Each structure stands twice: as C-alpha cells, then as structure tokens.
C-alpha cells in the first residue's frame, strides 16, 4: 500500500516537471519570434575639428633598429673610409701591393679595450671584427704613407685615432721624437750599434768599418771593364779583411758548426761587404742556432744604418726582420716535439 502511494507521487511530480519545461520553451520561442534588431547608434564626427597626429621623429642613424646602433654605425663608417682609401690608392697603382714584393709590416697599433670603446660591444666576435677592420685601416695607412699619399694617410689616421689608446699614442710620439733627435745608432767614432733576437737568445752588436774597408769604400770607383767587355781592372784591388769577435772570442772558436758561422756572415755576404767591417757582438741565452740568428739580425740592422745602398739587398733577404719561429715544446708520451718512440712488438 505504501509502495503504490509512493509510485503514484513520483509520477505526479514527473508530470508537473514536464508541464513546466514545455511552458518555458513556449515562452522563449515566442520571445524570439517577436524580437527585432535595433540599429547601432554611432555619433556623428566632425573631421574638421580634428588635428593630424604629430610625425614621429626620424631615427638618428640607419642602424637604429639593429639593436646595436653605435657599433653598426662605427663599422659602416670605417668600411666606407677604408673603401675610399683603397680606391684612391688603386688609382695611383699602389693598391693592391704586388705579390712579388716583400710583405710590408705596418707599425704596431694599440687599440682600446672592449669596455673602453665608447659604445657597448656585447659579443667578443663583434670586438674581433672591429679589430680586424682597424688593423686593415692601419695597414692601408702605413702603405699610403710609404707611397707618398699623405692625404689618404691623414684621412685614415683621423678615422682610427678615436680607437687608439691615448697613453700609447703619447708614448709612440715621444719615441719618434727621441729617435729623430738621436744619431741613428751611430756614435762619433762611426760605430753602429744594433740589437737582435732569435728564439731565447739576444745579442748586442757593434759594427765599425775596418781600416782597409774604409779606404776601399771611400776611394772613387775605377774602370774595371776592358774595351772588349771583359773584367780587366787597371788597378789591382786588395781584398779587405775584417775581424768578427763573439763574446771576446773569434768566430770559429765560438761557433764550431759551419752552418752557424755562415748564418752570422750572411748579411755581409748578401751586401758584398765581407771584410769591410769589424764586428763585435755579445750574445746571451739560448743555443748556438739562436745566438747565430740574433747576431745576424743585429749585423743586418747595423749595416742598414751605415750603408743606405745595402738596405734593398738586406730587405729582400729578410735580414732586417726577426724570425719569430720558436722551438716547439715536447709532448707527453713522445720522444721529442713530434717524434715518437719506436714500437716494438715483443
């Protein structure tokens, strides 16, 4: 009896819910059928009263939107100046330098550090690229000054000067002034002094004309070619003899190997001045090869001071430039720098 009454109550509740749902759906459909869209109201505008927006300011540089405008502007300016300088040198047939000529070593330039350039350089690669461009400008400046294009050299000098260290510029100017006021390494007695380095060795060299060599070099040239074109000197020429002392020892006593003795005498042989000068040298450090190379470099530099006509021969033989090659270090597990131990199977 109770179950039947409960079932009947549930059925009545479900019927009432269906009636309410149907009534709500009928009301929503009726509202949708009677709805009409209202037009959107837009207020009228008077364009005569509006003023134009101010124009944005033009960026100061072309690289304003690159993220590093100052660096980009500096690179572009240096590249433009370098291209103009090379074009001017090309018109004068100076650039490019012929390959058969010896390499022209520019003077050492001291550039500012990465943090002292005056603008932000975030990457080391950007700083390396800037230094590469500055070194190219420095090389072109040196070539232009040697060739006599002083206007091109002045333009390049003005372009790279803001990137050079001020203390180094003053130091270099003082050295140049002292060099001009000096006697070019030649004292009152006619002795030329020069230094040389090779590997771990250093040498101080004094070169002075010998007695016979001074007489031969000072006398006027005589006729040495006969009418038929053969070598027939009218006056016999006495070959001069000079002395070479190394650390107060004769050359054969200090250098026992012939190759070292030939290295020392090579600047004199190249210039044809063997025996015309006496050489006194003090060598320190390193071995026989290093000391011989250091003395040879000192002799070449001293001869360049004494004889201007010997400079081309010395320069073509690279007798005025230091040999930067150094002894390669020994590696672990190897007999020497590169040689390995002999492998034995048993």
C-alpha positions in Angstrom: 0.0 0.0 0.0 2.8 2.3 0.9 4.8 1.4 -2.3 1.8 2.1 -4.5 1.3 5.5 -2.9 5.0 6.4 -3.4 5.0 5.4 -7.0 1.9 7.5 -7.7 3.6 10.5 -6.0 6.7 10.2 -8.2 4.5 10.0 -11.4 2.7 13.2 -10.5 5.9 15.0 -9.8 7.3 14.0 -13.2 4.2 15.2 -14.9 4.4 18.6 -13.3 8.0 19.0 -14.3 7.2 18.2 -18.0 4.5 20.8 -17.9 6.9 23.5 -16.5 9.5 22.7 -19.1 7.1 22.9 -22.0 5.8 26.2 -20.8 9.3 27.7 -20.6 10.2 26.6 -24.1 7.0 28.1 -25.5 7.8 31.4 -23.8 11.3 31.5 -25.2 10.2 30.7 -28.8 7.5 33.4 -28.6 10.1 36.0 -27.4 12.5 35.0 -30.2 9.8 35.4 -32.8 8.8 38.8 -31.6 12.4 40.2 -31.2 13.6 42.8 -33.8 17.2 44.0 -34.1 17.8 47.7 -33.2 20.3 49.7 -35.3 23.7 50.5 -33.7 23.9 54.2 -32.8 27.1 55.9 -34.0 27.6 59.5 -33.0 28.5 61.9 -35.8 32.1 63.0 -36.0 33.3 66.4 -37.2 36.5 65.8 -39.1 37.0 69.5 -39.5 37.8 69.9 -35.8 40.4 67.0 -35.5 44.1 67.8 -35.8 46.6 65.4 -37.5 48.9 63.3 -35.3 52.5 64.6 -35.0 55.0 62.9 -37.2 57.4 60.5 -35.5 61.0 61.6 -35.3 63.3 60.1 -37.8 65.9 57.7 -36.3 69.3 59.4 -35.9 71.2 56.6 -37.6 70.5 53.9 -40.2 71.3 51.2 -37.7 68.8 52.4 -35.1 66.7 49.2 -35.3 69.6 46.8 -35.3 69.9 46.5 -31.6 73.4 48.0 -31.5 73.2 51.2 -33.5 76.5 52.8 -32.3 78.5 49.7 -33.2 76.9 49.3 -36.6 77.5 53.0 -37.4 81.2 52.7 -36.4 81.6 49.6 -38.6 79.9 51.2 -41.5 81.9 54.4 -41.2 85.3 52.5 -41.1 84.3 50.4 -44.0 83.4 53.4 -46.1 86.6 55.2 -45.3 88.7 52.1 -46.0 87.0 51.6 -49.3 87.6 55.2 -50.3 91.3 55.0 -49.3 91.8 51.8 -51.3 90.1 53.3 -54.3 92.4 56.3 -54.2 95.5 54.1 -53.8 94.2 51.9 -56.7 94.1 55.0 -59.0 97.7 55.6 -58.2 98.6 52.0 -58.9 99.6 51.4 -55.2 96.9 49.1 -54.2 96.9 46.1 -54.2 100.5 45.6 -53.4 102.2 43.2 -55.9 102.7 39.7 -54.7 106.4 39.6 -55.7 107.2 42.5 -53.3 108.1 41.7 -49.7 105.4 42.0 -47.1 105.1 45.5 -45.7 104.9 45.1 -42.0 102.8 48.0 -40.5 103.7 49.5 -37.2 102.1 48.0 -34.1 98.9 49.7 -33.1 97.4 49.7 -29.6 93.6 49.6 -29.7 91.3 50.3 -26.8 89.9 47.5 -24.8 86.4 46.2 -25.4 85.0 48.1 -22.5 86.7 51.4 -23.4 85.5 51.8 -27.0 82.8 54.4 -26.1 79.9 52.1 -27.1 78.5 48.8 -26.0 80.0 45.7 -27.5 78.2 42.7 -26.1 79.9 39.9 -28.1 83.6 39.0 -28.4 83.1 38.2 -32.0 81.9 41.8 -32.6 85.0 43.1 -30.9 87.2 40.8 -33.0 85.5 42.0 -36.2 86.1 45.6 -35.2 89.8 45.0 -34.5 90.2 43.2 -37.9 88.8 46.3 -39.6 91.0 48.6 -37.6 94.1 46.6 -38.5 93.2 46.8 -42.2 92.9 50.6 -41.9 96.3 50.7 -40.1 97.9 48.7 -42.8 96.4 50.9 -45.6 97.6 54.0 -43.6 101.2 52.7 -43.5 101.2 51.8 -47.2 99.8 55.2 -48.1 102.4 57.0 -46.0 105.3 54.9 -47.6 103.9 55.7 -51.1 103.6 59.4 -50.5 99.8 59.6 -50.4 99.8 61.7 -47.3 96.2 62.9 -47.8 94.9 59.3 -47.7 97.1 58.5 -44.8 95.8 61.6 -42.9 92.2 60.6 -43.5 92.8 57.0 -42.3 94.7 58.4 -39.3 91.8 60.6 -38.4 89.4 57.7 -38.7 91.3 55.3 -36.4 92.6 57.8 -33.8 89.4 57.6 -31.6 90.0 53.8 -31.2 93.7 54.1 -30.2 94.9 54.2 -26.6 95.8 57.8 -25.7 98.7 56.8 -23.5 100.2 54.6 -26.2 99.9 57.5 -28.8 101.8 59.8 -26.5 104.4 57.2 -25.8 104.9 56.5 -29.5 105.2 60.2 -30.3 107.9 60.5 -27.6 109.8 57.6 -29.0 109.7 59.0 -32.5 110.9 62.4 -31.2 113.7 60.7 -29.4 114.6 58.7 -32.4 114.8 61.8 -34.6 117.0 63.6 -32.0 119.3 60.6 -31.7 122.2 60.0 -34.0 120.5 57.0 -35.7 122.5 54.5 -33.7 125.9 55.7 -34.9 128.3 57.4 -32.5 131.0 59.9 -33.1 133.6 57.2 -33.9 131.5 55.8 -36.7 130.4 52.7 -34.8 126.8 51.4 -35.5 125.0 49.7 -32.6 122.0 47.4 -33.0 120.3 44.5 -31.2 118.9 41.3 -32.4 116.8 38.4 -31.1 116.2 34.8 -32.1 114.3 32.2 -30.1 115.5 32.7 -26.5 118.8 34.4 -27.5 119.6 38.1 -27.6 122.6 39.9 -29.0 124.2 43.3 -28.9 126.2 44.1 -32.0 128.7 46.9 -32.8 129.8 47.3 -36.4 132.7 49.6 -37.3 134.5 49.9 -40.7 137.9 48.3 -40.9 140.9 50.2 -41.9 141.2 48.6 -45.3 137.5 48.6 -45.8 137.2 52.3 -45.1 139.9 53.1 -47.6 138.3 50.9 -50.2 134.8 52.3 -49.7 136.0 56.0 -49.7 138.0 55.9 -52.8 136.3 56.7 -56.2 135.4 53.7 -58.4 137.9 52.8 -61.1 137.4 51.4 -64.5 137.1 47.6 -64.1 135.8 46.6 -67.6 138.1 46.5 -70.5 137.3 47.6 -74.1 136.2 44.1 -75.1 133.8 43.9 -72.1 135.9 41.5 -70.1 136.8 42.1 -66.4 140.2 43.8 -66.6 140.9 46.1 -63.7 143.6 48.6 -64.3 144.4 48.8 -60.6 144.7 45.6 -58.6 142.1 45.6 -55.8 143.2 44.4 -52.4 140.5 42.4 -50.7 139.9 43.8 -47.2 139.9 41.7 -44.1 137.9 42.3 -41.0 137.5 40.6 -37.6 134.4 39.1 -36.1 134.5 38.7 -32.3 131.7 37.0 -30.4 131.9 37.2 -26.6 135.6 38.2 -26.9 136.3 35.0 -29.0 136.9 34.6 -32.7 134.1 33.4 -34.8 135.4 29.8 -35.3 136.1 29.5 -31.6 132.6 30.5 -30.5 130.7 28.8 -33.3 132.1 25.4 -34.2 129.5 24.4 -36.7 130.0 25.9 -40.2 126.2 26.5 -40.6 126.2 28.9 -37.6 129.2 30.8 -39.0 127.5 31.2 -42.4 124.4 32.4 -40.6 126.4 35.2 -38.9 128.2 36.2 -42.1 125.2 36.1 -44.4 124.3 39.8 -44.1 127.8 40.7 -45.1 127.8 38.2 -48.0 124.5 39.4 -49.3 125.6 43.0 -49.4 129.1 42.2 -50.6 130.8 43.8 -47.6 132.7 40.8 -46.2 135.9 42.1 -44.7 134.9 45.8 -44.9 133.7 45.9 -41.3 134.8 44.7 -38.0 132.0 43.1 -35.9 131.9 42.9 -32.1 128.9 41.0 -30.5 127.8 40.0 -27.1 125.3 37.1 -27.2 123.3 35.8 -24.3 120.8 32.9 -23.7 119.7 30.1 -26.0 121.8 27.8 -28.0 124.2 28.1 -31.0 121.4 28.4 -33.5 119.6 31.1 -31.6 122.7 33.1 -30.9 123.8 33.0 -34.5 120.4 34.2 -35.7 120.3 37.0 -33.1 123.8 38.2 -34.1 123.0 38.1 -37.8 119.9 40.2 -37.2 122.0 42.8 -35.3 124.6 42.9 -38.1 121.9 43.4 -40.7 120.4 46.3 -38.8 123.7 47.9 -38.2 124.7 47.7 -41.8 121.4 49.3 -42.7 122.4 52.3 -40.5 125.8 52.6 -42.1 125.0 51.9 -45.7 121.8 53.1 -47.3 122.6 51.2 -50.5 122.6 47.9 -48.7 119.0 48.2 -47.4 117.3 46.8 -50.5 119.5 43.7 -50.5 119.0 43.2 -46.8 115.3 43.7 -47.0 114.9 41.2 -49.9 116.9 38.6 -47.9 114.7 39.3 -44.8 117.8 40.2 -42.9 116.1 43.1 -41.2 113.1 41.2 -39.8 113.2 38.9 -36.7 112.5 35.2 -37.2 109.5 34.6 -34.9 109.8 30.8 -35.1 110.3 29.2 -31.7 111.2 25.7 -30.6 108.1 23.6 -30.4 107.5 22.1 -27.0 107.9 18.4 -26.2 104.7 16.5 -25.8 103.8 13.9 -23.2 104.2 10.4 -24.4 106.6 11.4 -27.3 110.3 11.3 -27.6 110.6 14.9 -28.7 108.2 17.5 -30.0 106.8 15.2 -32.7 109.0 12.2 -32.9 107.5 9.1 -31.2 109.1 6.1 -29.6 109.9 3.1 -31.7 107.2 0.5 -31.4 108.4 -3.0 -30.6 106.1 -5.9 -30.9 107.9 -8.1 -28.3 
